[in-house]
Amino acid sequence: MVIYIYAWEGMYQGLHGIEDENVFEVEDNISEEELQKLIYDWGDEMSDALIYSYGLEGEYLEELDDYDEDDYDIRECSSYCDRGWVAYKVKDKYAKNAGDYLNEGHELFIENYCEGDCLNE
């Protein structure tokens, strides 16, 4: 089974192209609990990486009143809590080449190549 994940960071939430999407292959007989954990782990990693790959740490830290450069935790910023991701099962007929269709944009990808409801809501 192939899972599609679209992730965003909390400050811009996908605006200005600050987003990530990818497809992941999982065992067909995976338990619901294991699937949810994988989706959480992948989405969390993708979303978190966006902050650093786009150099947004400073903008996040500006939200903190008592920002101390030597002792900060970006997870304390309110925008960090607004990060998110959605996951969908890719239709079997597109699973083999799903990565080839990612450049079509997340809304079209979900509409055309995925089936069912969001897996993590």
CNS distance restraints for C-alpha pairs under 8 A (distance, minus, plus):
assign (resid   1 and name CA) (resid  25 and name CA) 5.79 0.50 0.50
assign (resid   1 and name CA) (resid  26 and name CA) 5.42 0.50 0.50
assign (resid   1 and name CA) (resid  27 and name CA) 6.11 0.50 0.50
assign (resid   1 and name CA) (resid  28 and name CA) 5.19 0.50 0.50
assign (resid   1 and name CA) (resid  89 and name CA) 7.33 0.50 0.50
assign (resid   1 and name CA) (resid  90 and name CA) 7.51 0.50 0.50
assign (resid   1 and name CA) (resid  92 and name CA) 7.35 0.50 0.50
assign (resid   1 and name CA) (resid  95 and name CA) 7.21 0.50 0.50
assign (resid   2 and name CA) (resid  23 and name CA) 6.51 0.50 0.50
assign (resid   2 and name CA) (resid  24 and name CA) 5.54 0.50 0.50
assign (resid   2 and name CA) (resid  25 and name CA) 4.43 0.50 0.50
assign (resid   2 and name CA) (resid  26 and name CA) 6.13 0.50 0.50
assign (resid   2 and name CA) (resid  89 and name CA) 6.07 0.50 0.50
assign (resid   2 and name CA) (resid  90 and name CA) 5.50 0.50 0.50
assign (resid   2 and name CA) (resid  92 and name CA) 7.85 0.50 0.50
assign (resid   2 and name CA) (resid  95 and name CA) 5.67 0.50 0.50
assign (resid   3 and name CA) (resid  23 and name CA) 5.48 0.50 0.50
assign (resid   3 and name CA) (resid  24 and name CA) 5.16 0.50 0.50
assign (resid   3 and name CA) (resid  25 and name CA) 6.25 0.50 0.50
assign (resid   3 and name CA) (resid  26 and name CA) 7.34 0.50 0.50
assign (resid   3 and name CA) (resid  87 and name CA) 6.56 0.50 0.50
assign (resid   3 and name CA) (resid  88 and name CA) 5.66 0.50 0.50
assign (resid   3 and name CA) (resid  89 and name CA) 4.67 0.50 0.50
assign (resid   3 and name CA) (resid  90 and name CA) 5.69 0.50 0.50
assign (resid   4 and name CA) (resid  21 and name CA) 7.26 0.50 0.50
assign (resid   4 and name CA) (resid  22 and name CA) 5.84 0.50 0.50
assign (resid   4 and name CA) (resid  23 and name CA) 4.40 0.50 0.50
assign (resid   4 and name CA) (resid  24 and name CA) 6.46 0.50 0.50
assign (resid   4 and name CA) (resid  87 and name CA) 5.45 0.50 0.50
assign (resid   4 and name CA) (resid  88 and name CA) 5.23 0.50 0.50
assign (resid   4 and name CA) (resid  89 and name CA) 6.23 0.50 0.50
assign (resid   4 and name CA) (resid  90 and name CA) 6.32 0.50 0.50
assign (resid   4 and name CA) (resid 114 and name CA) 7.84 0.50 0.50
assign (resid   5 and name CA) (resid  21 and name CA) 5.51 0.50 0.50
assign (resid   5 and name CA) (resid  22 and name CA) 5.55 0.50 0.50
assign (resid   5 and name CA) (resid  23 and name CA) 6.26 0.50 0.50
assign (resid   5 and name CA) (resid  24 and name CA) 7.96 0.50 0.50
assign (resid   5 and name CA) (resid  39 and name CA) 7.71 0.50 0.50
assign (resid   5 and name CA) (resid  42 and name CA) 7.99 0.50 0.50
assign (resid   5 and name CA) (resid  43 and name CA) 6.80 0.50 0.50
assign (resid   5 and name CA) (resid  85 and name CA) 6.66 0.50 0.50
assign (resid   5 and name CA) (resid  86 and name CA) 5.63 0.50 0.50
assign (resid   5 and name CA) (resid  87 and name CA) 4.40 0.50 0.50
assign (resid   5 and name CA) (resid  88 and name CA) 6.66 0.50 0.50
assign (resid   6 and name CA) (resid  19 and name CA) 7.38 0.50 0.50
assign (resid   6 and name CA) (resid  20 and name CA) 5.83 0.50 0.50
assign (resid   6 and name CA) (resid  21 and name CA) 4.30 0.50 0.50
assign (resid   6 and name CA) (resid  22 and name CA) 6.76 0.50 0.50
assign (resid   6 and name CA) (resid  43 and name CA) 7.62 0.50 0.50
assign (resid   6 and name CA) (resid  85 and name CA) 5.44 0.50 0.50
assign (resid   6 and name CA) (resid  86 and name CA) 5.47 0.50 0.50
assign (resid   6 and name CA) (resid  87 and name CA) 6.57 0.50 0.50
assign (resid   6 and name CA) (resid 106 and name CA) 6.77 0.50 0.50
assign (resid   7 and name CA) (resid  14 and name CA) 7.85 0.50 0.50
assign (resid   7 and name CA) (resid  19 and name CA) 5.79 0.50 0.50
assign (resid   7 and name CA) (resid  20 and name CA) 5.20 0.50 0.50
assign (resid   7 and name CA) (resid  21 and name CA) 6.14 0.50 0.50
assign (resid   7 and name CA) (resid  43 and name CA) 6.02 0.50 0.50
assign (resid   7 and name CA) (resid  46 and name CA) 6.23 0.50 0.50
assign (resid   7 and name CA) (resid  47 and name CA) 5.40 0.50 0.50
assign (resid   7 and name CA) (resid  83 and name CA) 7.85 0.50 0.50
assign (resid   7 and name CA) (resid  84 and name CA) 5.80 0.50 0.50
assign (resid   7 and name CA) (resid  85 and name CA) 4.07 0.50 0.50
assign (resid   7 and name CA) (resid  86 and name CA) 6.60 0.50 0.50
assign (resid   8 and name CA) (resid  12 and name CA) 7.84 0.50 0.50
assign (resid   8 and name CA) (resid  13 and name CA) 5.09 0.50 0.50
assign (resid   8 and name CA) (resid  14 and name CA) 5.14 0.50 0.50
assign (resid   8 and name CA) (resid  18 and name CA) 6.69 0.50 0.50
assign (resid   8 and name CA) (resid  19 and name CA) 4.68 0.50 0.50
assign (resid   8 and name CA) (resid  20 and name CA) 6.47 0.50 0.50
assign (resid   8 and name CA) (resid  46 and name CA) 7.81 0.50 0.50
assign (resid   8 and name CA) (resid  47 and name CA) 5.25 0.50 0.50
assign (resid   8 and name CA) (resid  50 and name CA) 7.25 0.50 0.50
assign (resid   8 and name CA) (resid  83 and name CA) 5.86 0.50 0.50
assign (resid   8 and name CA) (resid  84 and name CA) 5.59 0.50 0.50
assign (resid   8 and name CA) (resid  85 and name CA) 6.24 0.50 0.50
assign (resid   9 and name CA) (resid  13 and name CA) 5.28 0.50 0.50
assign (resid   9 and name CA) (resid  14 and name CA) 6.92 0.50 0.50
assign (resid   9 and name CA) (resid  18 and name CA) 7.29 0.50 0.50
assign (resid   9 and name CA) (resid  19 and name CA) 7.05 0.50 0.50
assign (resid   9 and name CA) (resid  47 and name CA) 5.09 0.50 0.50
assign (resid   9 and name CA) (resid  48 and name CA) 6.71 0.50 0.50
assign (resid   9 and name CA) (resid  50 and name CA) 6.15 0.50 0.50
assign (resid   9 and name CA) (resid  51 and name CA) 6.37 0.50 0.50
assign (resid   9 and name CA) (resid  79 and name CA) 7.95 0.50 0.50
assign (resid   9 and name CA) (resid  80 and name CA) 7.18 0.50 0.50
assign (resid   9 and name CA) (resid  82 and name CA) 7.04 0.50 0.50
assign (resid   9 and name CA) (resid  83 and name CA) 4.38 0.50 0.50
assign (resid   9 and name CA) (resid  84 and name CA) 6.53 0.50 0.50
assign (resid  10 and name CA) (resid  79 and name CA) 4.66 0.50 0.50
assign (resid  10 and name CA) (resid  80 and name CA) 5.29 0.50 0.50
assign (resid  10 and name CA) (resid  81 and name CA) 6.55 0.50 0.50
assign (resid  10 and name CA) (resid  82 and name CA) 4.14 0.50 0.50
assign (resid  10 and name CA) (resid  83 and name CA) 3.92 0.50 0.50
assign (resid  10 and name CA) (resid  84 and name CA) 7.17 0.50 0.50
assign (resid  11 and name CA) (resid  60 and name CA) 7.56 0.50 0.50
assign (resid  11 and name CA) (resid  79 and name CA) 5.11 0.50 0.50
assign (resid  11 and name CA) (resid  80 and name CA) 7.38 0.50 0.50
assign (resid  11 and name CA) (resid  82 and name CA) 7.14 0.50 0.50
assign (resid  11 and name CA) (resid  83 and name CA) 7.70 0.50 0.50
assign (resid  12 and name CA) (resid  16 and name CA) 7.48 0.50 0.50
assign (resid  12 and name CA) (resid  18 and name CA) 7.04 0.50 0.50
assign (resid  13 and name CA) (resid  18 and name CA) 7.25 0.50 0.50
assign (resid  13 and name CA) (resid  19 and name CA) 7.43 0.50 0.50
assign (resid  13 and name CA) (resid  82 and name CA) 7.76 0.50 0.50
assign (resid  13 and name CA) (resid  83 and name CA) 7.00 0.50 0.50
assign (resid  14 and name CA) (resid  18 and name CA) 4.91 0.50 0.50
assign (resid  14 and name CA) (resid  19 and name CA) 4.80 0.50 0.50
assign (resid  15 and name CA) (resid  19 and name CA) 7.62 0.50 0.50
assign (resid  18 and name CA) (resid  50 and name CA) 6.81 0.50 0.50
assign (resid  18 and name CA) (resid  54 and name CA) 7.49 0.50 0.50
assign (resid  19 and name CA) (resid  47 and name CA) 7.74 0.50 0.50
assign (resid  19 and name CA) (resid  50 and name CA) 6.92 0.50 0.50
assign (resid  20 and name CA) (resid  46 and name CA) 6.65 0.50 0.50
assign (resid  20 and name CA) (resid  47 and name CA) 7.46 0.50 0.50
assign (resid  20 and name CA) (resid  50 and name CA) 7.46 0.50 0.50
assign (resid  21 and name CA) (resid 102 and name CA) 7.36 0.50 0.50
assign (resid  21 and name CA) (resid 106 and name CA) 7.39 0.50 0.50
assign (resid  22 and name CA) (resid  99 and name CA) 7.23 0.50 0.50
assign (resid  22 and name CA) (resid 102 and name CA) 7.39 0.50 0.50
assign (resid  23 and name CA) (resid  98 and name CA) 6.98 0.50 0.50
assign (resid  23 and name CA) (resid  99 and name CA) 6.38 0.50 0.50
assign (resid  26 and name CA) (resid  30 and name CA) 7.22 0.50 0.50
assign (resid  30 and name CA) (resid  34 and name CA) 6.39 0.50 0.50
assign (resid  30 and name CA) (resid  35 and name CA) 6.34 0.50 0.50
assign (resid  31 and name CA) (resid  35 and name CA) 6.15 0.50 0.50
assign (resid  32 and name CA) (resid  36 and name CA) 6.13 0.50 0.50
assign (resid  33 and name CA) (resid  37 and name CA) 6.32 0.50 0.50
assign (resid  34 and name CA) (resid  38 and name CA) 6.24 0.50 0.50
assign (resid  35 and name CA) (resid  39 and name CA) 6.13 0.50 0.50
assign (resid  36 and name CA) (resid  40 and name CA) 6.06 0.50 0.50
assign (resid  36 and name CA) (resid 119 and name CA) 7.86 0.50 0.50
assign (resid  36 and name CA) (resid 120 and name CA) 6.72 0.50 0.50
assign (resid  37 and name CA) (resid  41 and name CA) 6.07 0.50 0.50
assign (resid  38 and name CA) (resid  42 and name CA) 5.99 0.50 0.50
assign (resid  39 and name CA) (resid  43 and name CA) 5.83 0.50 0.50
assign (resid  39 and name CA) (resid  87 and name CA) 6.93 0.50 0.50
assign (resid  39 and name CA) (resid 120 and name CA) 7.33 0.50 0.50
assign (resid  40 and name CA) (resid  44 and name CA) 5.80 0.50 0.50
assign (resid  41 and name CA) (resid  45 and name CA) 6.10 0.50 0.50
assign (resid  42 and name CA) (resid  46 and name CA) 6.08 0.50 0.50
assign (resid  43 and name CA) (resid  47 and name CA) 5.97 0.50 0.50
assign (resid  43 and name CA) (resid  84 and name CA) 7.15 0.50 0.50
assign (resid  43 and name CA) (resid  85 and name CA) 5.52 0.50 0.50
assign (resid  43 and name CA) (resid  86 and name CA) 7.68 0.50 0.50
assign (resid  44 and name CA) (resid  48 and name CA) 5.96 0.50 0.50
assign (resid  44 and name CA) (resid  84 and name CA) 7.43 0.50 0.50
assign (resid  44 and name CA) (resid  85 and name CA) 7.71 0.50 0.50
assign (resid  45 and name CA) (resid  49 and name CA) 6.00 0.50 0.50
assign (resid  46 and name CA) (resid  50 and name CA) 6.49 0.50 0.50
assign (resid  47 and name CA) (resid  51 and name CA) 7.22 0.50 0.50
assign (resid  47 and name CA) (resid  83 and name CA) 6.28 0.50 0.50
assign (resid  47 and name CA) (resid  84 and name CA) 6.59 0.50 0.50
assign (resid  47 and name CA) (resid  85 and name CA) 7.32 0.50 0.50
assign (resid  48 and name CA) (resid  52 and name CA) 7.21 0.50 0.50
assign (resid  48 and name CA) (resid  83 and name CA) 7.80 0.50 0.50
assign (resid  49 and name CA) (resid  53 and name CA) 5.92 0.50 0.50
assign (resid  50 and name CA) (resid  54 and name CA) 5.94 0.50 0.50
assign (resid  51 and name CA) (resid  55 and name CA) 6.11 0.50 0.50
assign (resid  51 and name CA) (resid  56 and name CA) 5.08 0.50 0.50
assign (resid  51 and name CA) (resid  57 and name CA) 6.25 0.50 0.50
assign (resid  52 and name CA) (resid  56 and name CA) 6.11 0.50 0.50
assign (resid  52 and name CA) (resid  57 and name CA) 6.39 0.50 0.50
assign (resid  56 and name CA) (resid  60 and name CA) 6.32 0.50 0.50
assign (resid  57 and name CA) (resid  61 and name CA) 6.12 0.50 0.50
assign (resid  57 and name CA) (resid  74 and name CA) 7.28 0.50 0.50
assign (resid  58 and name CA) (resid  62 and name CA) 6.21 0.50 0.50
assign (resid  59 and name CA) (resid  63 and name CA) 7.28 0.50 0.50
assign (resid  60 and name CA) (resid  64 and name CA) 7.84 0.50 0.50
assign (resid  60 and name CA) (resid  74 and name CA) 6.86 0.50 0.50
assign (resid  60 and name CA) (resid  77 and name CA) 6.14 0.50 0.50
assign (resid  60 and name CA) (resid  79 and name CA) 6.69 0.50 0.50
assign (resid  60 and name CA) (resid  80 and name CA) 7.50 0.50 0.50
assign (resid  61 and name CA) (resid  67 and name CA) 6.68 0.50 0.50
assign (resid  61 and name CA) (resid  74 and name CA) 6.46 0.50 0.50
assign (resid  61 and name CA) (resid  77 and name CA) 6.60 0.50 0.50
assign (resid  62 and name CA) (resid  67 and name CA) 7.43 0.50 0.50
assign (resid  63 and name CA) (resid  77 and name CA) 6.12 0.50 0.50
assign (resid  63 and name CA) (resid  78 and name CA) 7.27 0.50 0.50
assign (resid  64 and name CA) (resid  76 and name CA) 7.83 0.50 0.50
assign (resid  64 and name CA) (resid  77 and name CA) 6.39 0.50 0.50
assign (resid  67 and name CA) (resid  71 and name CA) 7.89 0.50 0.50
assign (resid  67 and name CA) (resid  72 and name CA) 6.55 0.50 0.50
assign (resid  68 and name CA) (resid  72 and name CA) 5.94 0.50 0.50
assign (resid  73 and name CA) (resid  77 and name CA) 7.86 0.50 0.50
assign (resid  74 and name CA) (resid  80 and name CA) 7.06 0.50 0.50
assign (resid  75 and name CA) (resid  80 and name CA) 5.65 0.50 0.50
assign (resid  75 and name CA) (resid  81 and name CA) 7.35 0.50 0.50
assign (resid  76 and name CA) (resid  80 and name CA) 7.14 0.50 0.50
assign (resid  77 and name CA) (resid  81 and name CA) 7.18 0.50 0.50
assign (resid  78 and name CA) (resid  82 and name CA) 7.05 0.50 0.50
assign (resid  79 and name CA) (resid  83 and name CA) 7.06 0.50 0.50
assign (resid  86 and name CA) (resid 118 and name CA) 6.42 0.50 0.50
assign (resid  86 and name CA) (resid 119 and name CA) 7.29 0.50 0.50
assign (resid  86 and name CA) (resid 120 and name CA) 6.31 0.50 0.50
assign (resid  86 and name CA) (resid 121 and name CA) 7.60 0.50 0.50
assign (resid  87 and name CA) (resid 118 and name CA) 5.67 0.50 0.50
assign (resid  87 and name CA) (resid 119 and name CA) 5.37 0.50 0.50
assign (resid  87 and name CA) (resid 120 and name CA) 6.09 0.50 0.50
assign (resid  88 and name CA) (resid 110 and name CA) 7.31 0.50 0.50
assign (resid  88 and name CA) (resid 114 and name CA) 6.11 0.50 0.50
assign (resid  88 and name CA) (resid 115 and name CA) 6.91 0.50 0.50
assign (resid  88 and name CA) (resid 116 and name CA) 7.30 0.50 0.50
assign (resid  88 and name CA) (resid 117 and name CA) 6.90 0.50 0.50
assign (resid  88 and name CA) (resid 118 and name CA) 5.19 0.50 0.50
assign (resid  88 and name CA) (resid 119 and name CA) 5.51 0.50 0.50
assign (resid  89 and name CA) (resid 114 and name CA) 5.58 0.50 0.50
assign (resid  89 and name CA) (resid 115 and name CA) 5.81 0.50 0.50
assign (resid  89 and name CA) (resid 116 and name CA) 7.19 0.50 0.50
assign (resid  89 and name CA) (resid 119 and name CA) 7.43 0.50 0.50
assign (resid  90 and name CA) (resid  94 and name CA) 6.68 0.50 0.50
assign (resid  90 and name CA) (resid  95 and name CA) 5.82 0.50 0.50
assign (resid  90 and name CA) (resid  98 and name CA) 7.43 0.50 0.50
assign (resid  90 and name CA) (resid 113 and name CA) 5.78 0.50 0.50
assign (resid  90 and name CA) (resid 114 and name CA) 4.20 0.50 0.50
assign (resid  90 and name CA) (resid 115 and name CA) 6.09 0.50 0.50
assign (resid  91 and name CA) (resid  95 and name CA) 6.13 0.50 0.50
assign (resid  91 and name CA) (resid 113 and name CA) 5.76 0.50 0.50
assign (resid  91 and name CA) (resid 114 and name CA) 5.13 0.50 0.50
assign (resid  91 and name CA) (resid 115 and name CA) 5.62 0.50 0.50
assign (resid  92 and name CA) (resid  96 and name CA) 7.78 0.50 0.50
assign (resid  94 and name CA) (resid  98 and name CA) 5.41 0.50 0.50
assign (resid  94 and name CA) (resid 113 and name CA) 6.47 0.50 0.50
assign (resid  97 and name CA) (resid 101 and name CA) 7.52 0.50 0.50
assign (resid  98 and name CA) (resid 102 and name CA) 7.11 0.50 0.50
assign (resid  98 and name CA) (resid 113 and name CA) 7.77 0.50 0.50
assign (resid 101 and name CA) (resid 109 and name CA) 6.99 0.50 0.50
assign (resid 102 and name CA) (resid 106 and name CA) 7.28 0.50 0.50
assign (resid 102 and name CA) (resid 109 and name CA) 6.63 0.50 0.50
assign (resid 104 and name CA) (resid 108 and name CA) 6.22 0.50 0.50
assign (resid 104 and name CA) (resid 109 and name CA) 6.23 0.50 0.50
assign (resid 105 and name CA) (resid 109 and name CA) 6.00 0.50 0.50
assign (resid 106 and name CA) (resid 110 and name CA) 6.06 0.50 0.50
assign (resid 107 and name CA) (resid 111 and name CA) 6.15 0.50 0.50
assign (resid 108 and name CA) (resid 112 and name CA) 5.83 0.50 0.50
assign (resid 108 and name CA) (resid 113 and name CA) 7.96 0.50 0.50
assign (resid 109 and name CA) (resid 113 and name CA) 5.43 0.50 0.50
assign (resid 109 and name CA) (resid 114 and name CA) 6.95 0.50 0.50
assign (resid 110 and name CA) (resid 114 and name CA) 4.93 0.50 0.50
assign (resid 110 and name CA) (resid 115 and name CA) 7.70 0.50 0.50
